Amino acid sequence: MGRWLRRIPVFAGFAVSAVAALSVGRMPVGAQQDLVARGRDLYMVGCVSCHGTDGKGTVAPNGERRGTDLTNAGEAGAYYMLSTGRMPLNNPDDQPVHREPAYGDDDIDALVAYVASLGKGPRLPRVETSNGDLQEGGEIFRANCQACHSASGSGGALSYGRAAPPLSKATSEQVGAAIRSGPGQMPVFGPEEITDEQLNGLAAYVEYLRRPEDPGGLPLGRIGPVPEGFVAWGVGVPLLLAAVWWIGSRSPARARRSR
């Protein structure tokens, strides 16, 4: 009996450790409810006019719908739009662009929590670029992102006057949020298409694109092969012809003919 009594503190220690491990990363229920309530207050001031009290959007007097349906935006969708300053919009007809966020970090957290409570949208992934495979991330980028965002991540034109944004200002968290939520015309990539481990590599590659290696010489702003071709024809070829003319003008045969 004494032997078992001596083991009770050990078992208790294991139990406490297990409970602590399960609780890591989870906000207490009361604090989460307070965060959602605060987010609702902010939502009713800055978002309700377009997205409606239920988050499903509103109808303008002319019959046009305003505001996207947020019930399935989730943490990822709300965080992406708010942290990049794409929401709120002064004019609902404007295309959202990356700018300084209108809210501070605490307010963004509250709004994200409230929007997430409206439905069952995607969670905000935890992205760790230090654990990512850069080579695999580049392969994923070229297969799924390059067609719209360009090989250099500088963005590109889409249909109907839309444009894929440049990625130079996107943080790793924003890259992860965009992948999981698919803002605008971007497709959604769930964990089945791009795993969390692959997402780490993809975000690491997007960071790499900001300062990539240029073994071939001057990057010329990394604006693509067509402008680089114009530079080659407009600058390189005339310089080459000038060099040929200068070499020819100094040849002995030409010097004798000029006498």
C-alpha positions in Angstrom: 0.0 0.0 0.0 2.8 2.4 0.9 4.4 1.8 -2.5 1.2 2.9 -4.2 0.9 6.0 -2.0 4.4 7.0 -3.0 3.5 6.8 -6.6 0.4 9.1 -6.3 2.5 12.3 -6.7 4.0 10.9 -9.9 0.6 10.0 -11.4 -0.7 13.5 -10.4 2.3 15.1 -12.2 1.5 13.1 -15.3 -2.2 14.2 -15.2 -1.3 17.9 -14.7 1.1 17.7 -17.6 -1.4 16.1 -19.9 -4.1 18.7 -19.1 -1.6 21.5 -19.6 -0.6 20.0 -23.0 -4.2 19.9 -24.1 -4.7 23.5 -23.0 -1.8 25.0 -24.9 -3.0 27.4 -27.6 -6.6 27.4 -26.3 -8.1 30.6 -25.0 -10.3 30.2 -21.8 -14.0 30.1 -22.7 -14.8 33.3 -20.9 -12.0 35.2 -22.6 -13.1 33.9 -26.0 -16.7 35.0 -25.4 -15.5 38.4 -24.4 -13.3 38.6 -27.5 -16.3 37.6 -29.7 -18.5 40.2 -27.9 -16.0 42.9 -28.5 -15.7 41.9 -32.2 -19.4 42.1 -32.6 -19.4 45.7 -31.3 -16.7 46.6 -33.8 -18.6 44.8 -36.5 -21.8 46.7 -35.8 -19.9 50.0 -36.3 -17.6 49.3 -39.3 -19.0 46.3 -41.2 -22.8 45.9 -40.8 -23.7 48.5 -43.4 -22.4 46.2 -46.2 -22.3 42.7 -44.7 -25.6 42.9 -42.7 -26.3 42.0 -39.1 -26.2 38.3 -40.0 -23.0 38.5 -42.0 -24.8 37.5 -45.3 -24.5 40.8 -47.0 -27.1 43.5 -47.8 -29.2 44.7 -50.8 -28.8 48.2 -52.0 -31.8 50.4 -53.0 -31.1 49.6 -56.7 -31.3 45.9 -56.0 -27.6 45.2 -56.1 -26.1 43.0 -53.4 -23.4 44.6 -51.2 -20.9 42.9 -49.1 -19.8 39.3 -49.4 -21.3 36.5 -47.3 -19.1 36.1 -44.2 -20.7 33.1 -42.7 -18.1 30.8 -44.2 -15.2 33.3 -44.3 -13.8 31.9 -41.1 -10.7 33.1 -39.2 -8.5 32.8 -42.3 -10.8 34.9 -44.6 -11.4 37.6 -42.0 -7.7 37.9 -41.0 -6.6 38.2 -44.5 -9.0 41.0 -45.4 -8.5 42.9 -42.2 -4.7 42.5 -41.8 -4.0 43.6 -45.3 -6.3 46.7 -45.0 -8.6 45.4 -47.8 -11.5 45.8 -45.5 -13.4 48.0 -44.6 -13.9 49.7 -47.9 -15.0 53.4 -48.2 -16.7 52.5 -51.5 -18.2 49.0 -51.9 -17.6 49.2 -55.7 -13.8 49.6 -55.3 -11.5 46.7 -55.7 -9.8 45.9 -52.3 -6.1 46.6 -52.4 -3.3 46.1 -49.9 -2.9 49.1 -47.6 -2.4 50.0 -44.0 -4.9 48.1 -41.9 -7.7 50.3 -40.4 -7.7 48.4 -37.1 -5.0 47.6 -34.6 -3.9 44.0 -33.9 -6.3 43.6 -30.9 -9.3 44.8 -32.8 -8.4 42.6 -35.7 -8.2 39.6 -33.3 -11.7 40.5 -32.0 -13.2 40.9 -35.4 -11.7 37.7 -36.6 -13.1 35.9 -33.6 -16.6 37.3 -34.3 -16.6 36.5 -38.0 -15.4 33.0 -37.2 -18.4 32.6 -34.9 -20.8 33.2 -37.7 -20.2 29.9 -39.4 -17.7 27.1 -40.1 -15.1 28.8 -42.2 -11.4 27.8 -42.4 -9.2 28.2 -39.4 -6.2 30.5 -39.5 -3.2 28.2 -40.1 0.0 28.5 -38.1 2.8 29.1 -40.6 6.4 28.5 -39.7 8.7 29.3 -42.6 11.7 28.1 -40.7 10.3 24.6 -41.0 9.5 24.9 -44.7 11.1 23.2 -47.6 12.1 26.1 -49.9 12.6 23.9 -53.0 9.2 22.2 -52.5 7.6 25.6 -51.9 9.0 26.8 -55.2 7.5 23.8 -57.0 4.1 24.4 -55.4 4.3 28.1 -56.3 5.1 27.4 -59.9 2.3 24.8 -60.2 -0.5 26.8 -58.5 0.4 30.5 -58.1 2.7 31.6 -60.9 0.0 31.8 -63.6 -1.7 34.7 -61.8 0.9 36.2 -59.5 3.8 35.8 -62.1 7.1 34.0 -61.6 8.5 36.9 -59.5 5.4 37.3 -57.4 4.8 40.8 -58.7 1.2 40.2 -59.6 -0.7 40.2 -62.9 -3.8 41.1 -64.7 -6.9 38.9 -64.5 -10.3 39.0 -66.3 -13.0 41.5 -65.8 -10.6 44.3 -64.8 -9.3 42.3 -61.8 -5.7 41.8 -60.9 -3.7 39.3 -58.8 -1.9 41.3 -56.2 1.9 41.5 -55.8 3.2 39.3 -52.9 6.1 41.6 -51.8 4.2 42.9 -48.8 2.5 39.7 -47.8 3.5 38.2 -44.4 3.7 34.4 -43.9 0.5 34.6 -41.9 -1.3 36.4 -44.8 0.0 33.9 -47.3 -1.4 31.1 -45.2 -4.7 32.9 -44.7 -5.1 33.5 -48.4 -4.3 29.9 -49.3 -6.9 28.5 -46.9 -9.7 31.1 -47.6 -9.2 31.9 -51.4 -10.0 35.6 -51.4 -11.5 37.2 -54.5 -10.9 35.0 -57.6 -8.3 33.0 -55.9 -9.1 29.3 -55.5 -9.3 27.7 -52.0 -6.5 25.3 -51.2 -7.4 23.1 -48.2 -5.1 20.8 -46.3 -6.0 18.1 -48.8 -4.4 20.1 -51.6 -1.6 21.8 -49.7 -0.7 20.4 -46.4 0.4 22.5 -43.4 4.0 21.3 -44.0 3.8 22.3 -47.7 2.3 25.6 -46.7 5.4 26.4 -44.6 7.6 25.8 -47.7 5.3 27.9 -49.9 5.4 30.8 -47.5 9.1 30.5 -47.3 9.4 30.7 -51.1 7.2 33.8 -51.2 9.6 35.4 -48.7 12.5 34.3 -50.8 11.0 36.1 -53.9 11.6 39.4 -52.2 15.4 39.0 -52.4 16.1 36.1 -54.8 19.5 35.3 -56.0 20.4 36.7 -59.5 23.2 34.5 -60.9 22.4 35.7 -64.5 23.3 39.3 -63.9 21.2 42.4 -63.4 17.6 41.5 -62.4 16.1 44.6 -64.3 13.4 44.8 -61.7 12.3 41.2 -62.3 9.5 42.5 -64.5 9.4 39.6 -66.9 10.9 38.3 -70.2 9.1 40.6 -72.6 10.4 43.9 -71.1 13.8 42.3 -70.7 13.7 41.5 -74.5 12.9 45.2 -75.2 15.9 46.2 -73.1 18.1 43.7 -75.0 17.0 45.1 -78.4 16.8 48.7 -77.4 20.0 48.9 -75.4 22.1 45.8 -76.0 21.9 45.7 -79.8 22.7 49.4 -80.3 25.7 49.1 -78.0 26.9 46.0 -79.8 26.6 47.8 -83.2 28.5 50.8 -81.8 31.3 48.6 -80.6 31.5 46.8 -84.0 31.7 50.2 -85.7 34.4 51.5 -83.4 36.5 48.4 -83.8 36.1 48.6 -87.6 37.0 52.3 -87.7 40.3 51.6 -86.0 41.4 48.7 -88.3 44.7 49.2 -90.3 43.0 48.6 -93.6 40.4 51.3 -93.1 43.1 53.7 -91.9 45.1 53.2 -95.1 42.0 53.8 -97.3 41.3 57.0 -95.5 44.7 58.5 -96.4 
